[in-house]
Amino acid sequence: MKEIKDLEILENICMSNYTSYKTGGIAKYLVYPNTIESLIELIKYIKNNNIKYFILGNGTNIIFTDDFYDGVVINLKKLNNLLVSKNIICVSSGYSLQKLVSITIEKNLSGLEFAAGIPGTVGGAIYMNAGAYGSAMADIIDEVTYLENDEIKTKKREELEFGYRESCFKNNKNIIILSTKIKLKPSNKKEIQDTIKEYTEKRIKTQPLEYPTAGSVFKNPDNISSGALIEHKLNLKGHNVNDAYISTKHANFIINKGNAKSEDIIRLIKEIQREALEKEGINLELEQEIIK
Ligand SMILES: Cc1cc2nc3c(=O)[nH]c(=O)nc-3n(C[C@H](O)[C@H](O)[C@H](O)COP(=O)(O)OP(=O)(O)OC[C@H]3O[C@@H](n4cnc5c(N)ncnc54)[C@H](O)[C@@H]3O)c2cc1C
């Protein structure tokens, strides 16, 4: 791997520094490709040598287990091109969603206001069709370019199987999202800023942003929100496993009060799921992803 050009390779990296829960064990390698060509070479090398790998965005929707990760964590943050042409933006997957929101304000473009406060990368947001306040990535994406088995391909929005926190990328771990073209609407800066202000105030009021979390833990089941279910039906608000707590501010958030391990978060998740099934007959589906 070290012979591949334009790769930055870090060894024995503590993943708690790269996840928003601030938990996770040591990964053997953390690799930053500086170009798409070096990413392609890296993937070839990994596949030829049967090495395990994982594509890391900003680590804000994952629970990286505490065990040693004997493989390569690939981070695409160095692939962060951006091109704005009128109301069309072409942006690489490693680009920060928050930075992109700032660009849209600067350029008076509306459509991405919902993403203010979602701390991931563009790639991570596409992968799980991130959304809030009634909008999601699927509403603004025109097409996505990705790498699949050494081949660069592009698909239009209609082909991407977007749904509630779903996309075709979730079902195919061989795919690496490279970039996207999004279409926004020309608008008025003040209106965009006012909407973002309103959403941000709501987040501050309702979410435990002062603690390490990874956003909503579970998808909402039919007819009730996961937060209401956990708080009012299961009475689990404030319940904990060691330093992993169900937030008292928002019951669909698990917070790390300091020394939680991924194992504690996973145990707490399983307890909530067991209670939901036993008491309410509801199968709570995880929105976050456990990486082993
Ligand atoms: C405080 C807080 C608030 C949040 N609010 C929201 C919210 O309102 N709405 C919402 O939907 N989410 C929310 N989240 C969750 C999270 O920020 C989003 O899901 C975000 O889109 C994840 O992006 P990421 O870059 O951090 O992805 P990661 O967590 O790093 O990865 C998530 C998955 O995406 C895959 N992935 C990432 N990049 C690529 C790529 N280039 N190609 C292929 N696969 C890739 C990873 O392999 C992994 O499977 C919140 C999180 C926090 C901490």
The ligand as an SDF file (V2000), in Angstrom:
LIG
                    3D

 53 58  0  0  0  0  0  0  0  0999 V2000
  -25.6460   16.3860   16.4840 C   0  0  0  0  0  0  0  0  0  0  0  0
  -26.0640   15.5450   15.3100 C   0  0  0  0  0  0  0  0  0  0  0  0
  -27.2210   15.8620   14.6090 C   0  0  0  0  0  0  0  0  0  0  0  0
  -27.6130   15.0800   13.5110 C   0  0  0  0  0  0  0  0  0  0  0  0
  -28.7520   15.4100   12.8560 N   0  0  0  0  0  0  0  0  0  0  0  0
  -29.1260   14.6780   11.7790 C   0  0  0  0  0  0  0  0  0  0  0  0
  -30.3190   15.0180   11.0550 C   0  0  0  0  0  0  0  0  0  0  0  0
  -31.0030   15.9830   11.3600 O   0  0  0  0  0  0  0  0  0  0  0  0
  -30.6660   14.2530    9.9930 N   0  0  0  0  0  0  0  0  0  0  0  0
  -29.9090   13.1730    9.5990 C   0  0  0  0  0  0  0  0  0  0  0  0
  -30.2710   12.5100    8.6050 O   0  0  0  0  0  0  0  0  0  0  0  0
  -28.7790   12.8190   10.2780 N   0  0  0  0  0  0  0  0  0  0  0  0
  -28.3870   13.5480   11.3430 C   0  0  0  0  0  0  0  0  0  0  0  0
  -27.2400   13.1980   12.0290 N   0  0  0  0  0  0  0  0  0  0  0  0
  -26.4980   11.9790   11.6480 C   0  0  0  0  0  0  0  0  0  0  0  0
  -25.3170   12.2040   10.6560 C   0  0  0  0  0  0  0  0  0  0  0  0
  -24.7270   13.4780   10.8250 O   0  0  0  0  0  0  0  0  0  0  0  0
  -25.7880   12.0570    9.2120 C   0  0  0  0  0  0  0  0  0  0  0  0
  -26.3100   10.7750    8.9970 O   0  0  0  0  0  0  0  0  0  0  0  0
  -24.6400   12.2680    8.2080 C   0  0  0  0  0  0  0  0  0  0  0  0
  -25.1820   12.2710    6.9150 O   0  0  0  0  0  0  0  0  0  0  0  0
  -23.5520   11.1970    8.2810 C   0  0  0  0  0  0  0  0  0  0  0  0
  -22.4700   11.6300    7.4820 O   0  0  0  0  0  0  0  0  0  0  0  0
  -20.9600   11.2550    7.8350 P   0  0  0  0  0  0  0  0  0  0  0  0
  -20.1180   11.8720    6.7920 O   0  0  0  0  0  0  0  0  0  0  0  0
  -20.6470   11.5950    9.2330 O   0  0  0  0  0  0  0  0  0  0  0  0
  -21.0050    9.6730    7.6240 O   0  0  0  0  0  0  0  0  0  0  0  0
  -20.3120    8.5360    8.5180 P   0  0  0  0  0  0  0  0  0  0  0  0
  -20.9830    8.4980    9.8460 O   0  0  0  0  0  0  0  0  0  0  0  0
  -18.8500    8.6910    8.5110 O   0  0  0  0  0  0  0  0  0  0  0  0
  -20.7210    7.2530    7.6870 O   0  0  0  0  0  0  0  0  0  0  0  0
  -22.0540    6.8250    7.6160 C   0  0  0  0  0  0  0  0  0  0  0  0
  -22.1720    5.7610    6.5090 C   0  0  0  0  0  0  0  0  0  0  0  0
  -21.9680    6.4100    5.2470 O   0  0  0  0  0  0  0  0  0  0  0  0
  -20.9740    5.7050    4.5180 C   0  0  0  0  0  0  0  0  0  0  0  0
  -20.2440    6.6510    3.6750 N   0  0  0  0  0  0  0  0  0  0  0  0
  -19.7610    7.8650    4.0230 C   0  0  0  0  0  0  0  0  0  0  0  0
  -19.1690    8.4470    2.9650 N   0  0  0  0  0  0  0  0  0  0  0  0
  -19.2840    7.5800    1.9270 C   0  0  0  0  0  0  0  0  0  0  0  0
  -18.8550    7.5810    0.5670 C   0  0  0  0  0  0  0  0  0  0  0  0
  -18.1900    8.6160    0.0440 N   0  0  0  0  0  0  0  0  0  0  0  0
  -19.1510    6.5120   -0.1930 N   0  0  0  0  0  0  0  0  0  0  0  0
  -19.8160    5.4470    0.3080 C   0  0  0  0  0  0  0  0  0  0  0  0
  -20.2370    5.3750    1.5840 N   0  0  0  0  0  0  0  0  0  0  0  0
  -19.9710    6.4300    2.3800 C   0  0  0  0  0  0  0  0  0  0  0  0
  -20.0740    5.0940    5.5900 C   0  0  0  0  0  0  0  0  0  0  0  0
  -19.3140    4.0030    5.0570 O   0  0  0  0  0  0  0  0  0  0  0  0
  -21.1010    4.6600    6.6090 C   0  0  0  0  0  0  0  0  0  0  0  0
  -21.6510    3.4310    6.2110 O   0  0  0  0  0  0  0  0  0  0  0  0
  -26.8240   13.9670   13.1290 C   0  0  0  0  0  0  0  0  0  0  0  0
  -25.6570   13.6520   13.8440 C   0  0  0  0  0  0  0  0  0  0  0  0
  -25.2800   14.4310   14.9230 C   0  0  0  0  0  0  0  0  0  0  0  0
  -24.0100   14.0880   15.6630 C   0  0  0  0  0  0  0  0  0  0  0  0
  1  2  1  0
  2  3  1  0
  2 52  2  0
  3  4  2  0
  4  5  1  0
  4 50  1  0
  5  6  2  0
  6  7  1  0
  6 13  1  0
  7  8  2  0
  7  9  1  0
  9 10  1  0
 10 11  2  0
 10 12  1  0
 12 13  2  0
 13 14  1  0
 14 15  1  0
 14 50  1  0
 15 16  1  0
 16 17  1  0
 16 18  1  0
 18 19  1  0
 18 20  1  0
 20 21  1  0
 20 22  1  0
 22 23  1  0
 23 24  1  0
 24 25  2  0
 24 26  1  0
 24 27  1  0
 27 28  1  0
 28 29  2  0
 28 30  1  0
 28 31  1  0
 31 32  1  0
 32 33  1  0
 33 34  1  0
 33 48  1  0
 34 35  1  0
 35 36  1  0
 35 46  1  0
 36 37  1  0
 36 45  1  0
 37 38  2  0
 38 39  1  0
 39 40  1  0
 39 45  2  0
 40 41  1  0
 40 42  2  0
 42 43  1  0
 43 44  2  0
 44 45  1  0
 46 47  1  0
 46 48  1  0
 48 49  1  0
 50 51  2  0
 51 52  1  0
 52 53  1  0
M  END
$$$$
